[in-house]
Amino acid sequence: MTGRGVPIVLTAALLALSACGTGESVEPARQATLSPTQPPLTAGTPSESELSPGWDETPDGPAPTPDADLSDAALTALLRTRGSVADGDESCGPGDVTARLSGVDVALGHRYSSLVVTNTSSRACVVEGVPGVGARGDLGHRLTLTVERGAAVSGSSGPVRLAPGGEARALVEWTGDLAGHDAERASLLVVQLASGQVPVRVPARITGVPAGEGDVDVGMFTTLRVGPFGG
């Protein structure tokens, strides 16, 4: 299946880039400073100690808090990785943007989409580097994703200044242990635009795809590759 946001030829290009282990460098002055409370820039295969109690069971008791009602602290706790640049005066923040997944391409156990961030505020702001990411499952568990650096948009990884209404994109790939029919799958992704910020909610479905066909099959142990923002 090929969606409208990612051209067919992108599959081969991204597979080649993924195989080469593409990375992204950030100027030292713009790198986020690691503190004990911050997640890492990338996240490897989770250890047993990182899994939530009862992660493979349907929770007893009341239904989990709806994704839309999660507090800032709860959203931040979902992060597996942090944004690769520090928050600054010109940085876009969670109150400035909305985010969505646009387009999908499927091949050889890999899925590709674009994370699209739109400036919905009245001021210009900047996105830069690789966003931090996390996910929540439809049973309410925090998903312990493996998170790696992905390919850049059109080979560009510099700062993107967004005028009101402007958009930036980051390429997203998910692969490995995908969520099957009986597995908990993501209902919500969270994206941290800059280190230290509250992340932005991203529904775990492809926009513009009929209901039931655009759900993202990211599960508890899926590998997610996220590239830097580009215009």
C-alpha angles and dihedrals in degrees: 000000000000121000130207098254100059122049119229092243089061091075095067093042094050093045089055093047092047091051090054092052097239115209137185128225125211125202109260092239090058099043117116115248113238117233129178090259097051124092118236127264091249131017127214131205107314122249122228090256091062094059119099116245108267092013091151096046135078105252118249122226128025122005115268119266109278115257091243092057099051115126124237089256092051092049091049091049089060093064117114092180136019131233111275096230132055122253112262140179092268097040118121109243135196091272092055103054149037122213136205143164112250127193128353136220122189126199138146096348093313128111123200130194141149125251103218120198117193124196104231095170131093094245133071114248140173135243120191142168128001117331121230114246143197138159142215124211126229089253090057099257124136107245114231098217127182103234124198136170114269139195124300125242108261090340092294126125103161128118115294116211111208120204115203105294092018123133138213128191137209122190115239128195127181125190144139117057101023122188112261130201096284098036128096108260132193118278094173137026121197123208124196109205094194133008114276096021126119105256125248120246116244118184108233095238136085113257118235094026120116116264112277094021101070101054113129113236095216110142141177096292103026120139113234123194117196126186131205122276118270136175 
